[in-house]
């Protein structure tokens, strides 16, 4: 479930990069997208969005949870960094921009959704609950055989 949340928010973040982030001067009706406003931040956000979509693909293609869990841990930290970077851009309007537009808020919400989705994805990969037997890949398996005890030999 968390992979789907992260992937949907990753797609929304990618859409927000082309959406208007900042409005132009008061007498100009132009707007600035992330691609027009930043030099490196837009590429970092695009990589985080691609990783969020990639989490869904990796989870679907691997039978063991090790790689998806590792990717969701990485995505959580990258998403937290992205939230911090976007919050800085909320506070500091770039040169040529006058006010904040809806694309900036969509990016912030999407990045928070990526972090939440990655956290849920990590939680989904926990060991099986008590009473339910699974193998190392998480697939259901037969319960372990009962251990038969024998009396100790006599001297």
N, C-alpha and C positions, 0 to 999 in steps of 0.2 A: 504493500500500500504506500509506503513512504517513497519508493522509487517512482511511482506514478505522480505523487505530489511534487517531488523534486523535478521530474521531467516537464510537467505542465508549467511549473514556475520558471524553469529554464527557458521554455519557449516564450513565455510572457516577457521574460527579461530580454530575450533577443529582439522581440517586437518593440520593446520600449527603447532600445538603442537607436531605432530609426524614428521614434516618436519625438515630438517637441519637448525638450527638457526646460528650455529657458525662452522667455519672450524677448523680443527685440526692444529697442528704444520706444518710448511712448508714442512718437509720431510715425513709427514704422510698424507694419503688421507682420513682420517676419518673425520666425522662431528658429531656435538653434537645437539641433538634435545632439545626442551624445557624440556622434561621429564628427560633428562640426565643432564641438566645444572642447574636446580633450585631445591629448596627444597619445597617451599610453593607457589611461584609465578605461577607455572604451574597449581596447583589446583585452585587457584583464577581465573586464566584465563579460565579454564575448566568450572567453575561455572558460570562465566559471559556468556560464549558461550551457556551453557545449558539454562540459563535464557532468552537469546535472542531467542532461538528456542521455549522456553515455552511461550513467549509473543504471538506468533502466535497461539498456542494451546489455551491459555486462552482467547484471543480475539474471536476465533471461537466458543468457548463453552459458553461464557457468553452473555446473551441478553442485559444486561445493561452495559454502558461503564465505570462504576466506577472502577471495578477491573482492566481491561486492562489499563486504564489511570494511576492508581496507580502503576502498574507494569512497565509501560513505563517510569514513572518518576524515579522510583528506578533504572531501567536499564540505563537511561541517566547518573545518577550520578556514578553508578558502571562502566559504559563504560568510563567516563572521568577519573576515577581512573585507569582503565586498560590502557588507552592511556598514562597516566603519568608513570605508571610502565614499560610499554614497551619502552617508550622514555628513561627511565633511563637505561634499558638493552641495548639500542642502543649505549648509551654513554660508558657504562662499560661492557667490555667483560669479562666473567667469567674465572676463572683459568682453564687452559687446552684448551681454545679456542684461536684462532689466529686472525680470521677475521669474519665478519658478512656474513651470507648466506641468501638465498632467503626466507626461512621460517620466519625469523624475520621480513622482510618487508611485507610478506603476513599477518602476525599477526597484524602489525601496521595498515595496510590498512583495515583489517577486523574489528579491534576495532573502527576505525574512522567510518566505515560503520554502526556498531552497534549503535553508538551514533547518527548518522544521521537518521537511521531508527527509533530509539526510539523517536527522536524529531518529525519526520513526523507522527508517530503513535499518539503522543499526539495531534498534530495539527488536525488530522483527526477526533478526537472525540469532536470537538467543537459543540456548539449548532447549531441548524438548521438556515439557512440564513433567512432573512426577507422575508415574503410572503409565506414561506413554513411551514406548521404546522406539528409538530411531537409530539408524547407523550414522556414520560420520558425515554423510551428505545431508542428513535431516529427513531422509525418507523413512517411512514406517518399516519396522522390522519385527521379527519374532522376539519374544522375550528371551532373556538369557536362560540357559538350562539351570535347573535347580542343582545345587551342590549337595552331593550325597556324602554324609560323614560316616566314617568307619571308626570302630573302637580302637584304641591303642593296642599294639601287640603286647602279649604277656611275656614276662621275662623267663 
